Every structure is written in structure tokens, then in C-alpha cells.
Amino acid sequence: MKQDVLPEKRDYTAEDARFMELAIRLSEESVDQGGGPFGAVIVRDGEVVATGTNQVVLQNDPTAHAEVSAIRNACRKLGVFDLSGCTVYSSCEPCPMCLSALYWARVSRICYGNTKADAKHIHFDDSFIYDQLDLSHAERSIRCEHFMRDRAFKVFEKWLAKADKVVY
């Protein structure tokens, strides 16, 4: 997988700095409270919609990353599943799961402080996941098995025929 590095932006606005500072402060508070060193802030129209911190250990939930927590909080607060028009400020470059969640949430912009190389330096290394995604199913470290498609696909057909579905 191509591992490019985005050059650090030097001409950010005072508003960007304020929201990034909040994300960084949340990451520090998370460490102080026994969580991981990650914080995220979701902003729309210059206002904080929601925040999140890494709660993996505190909640025994491997998906409770700062960005995912912030997405959940923002969607709950706004009563939507689409965060178009929102900017996410994260204390660290989002991991593969969080990046995927941010795409699913349709955020408009992602800003981050630390890089994935910085995270790797403190033993939060996602390169294994990136590498696994490039492998065929047969080569992955977690065995993948595909069966009962005929039965499962009937539900997809039901969904497709549903007149009142909400497409997302």
C-alpha cells in the first residue's frame, strides 16, 4: 500500500488552531483519566458539535477510538447519520477504522496533529492493518470464510424491493 505523508500545513487559521488545541487537550485529559492519547472534535459552521476521546481500555471496546466516539456523539446530538459539512480535528492522523468511519459519516474535512508514524513510535502501529488490507483473503492472518450467500442475498433483495428504505 502506498504510504504517502502529507506535508504539515503552516498557514492554518486561528479557528483551526483553536479546534486542534481542543483535540490535543482532550487527548491529554484522556491520558490523565486512563484512556489512550487521542482526542477528536467535530465542528460545523464554526461551532463544536461533539467531542470524543479514546475509550478503548476504559470501555473494553476496541472500536471506542476518539474519532468514532466523536462521530457517535455528533450523530446522536444532531439526529443524523450524515455529517456532511463537518470538519474533524483529531490529535492524531486517523487509523484505518476511524478513517473509514469518517468517510461513512461523509465529513467534509479532516485535520490532524500527530502522524501515523508518530503513533507507531509510541506503539500504536496500524501498518499491520494496512498491510492486511492489501492481501487476498487467503493470505490474511484472520481466516475468512464465505458461505450461505443464497440465503443471505434474499435479505438484500428484500431491502432492494423496500419502498420506504432510507438509502445511505
BELHU-V41985 format. One line per field, one symbol per residue. phi: phi as a letter, one per 20 degrees, with the letter a starting at -180 (. if undefined). Layout:
# BELHU-V41985
phi->???
This chain:
# BELHU-V41985
phi->.fdecffffddfeffgffffgfffffffffgfenefeccbcdcclmdfeacbcfcgffdlcfeefgfffffgfffffemcdddgnedddcfbgffgfffffffgfmfebccbefefffffgdmddefgfgfffeefgfeffefdcdbmfgfffgffffgfeffdfdec
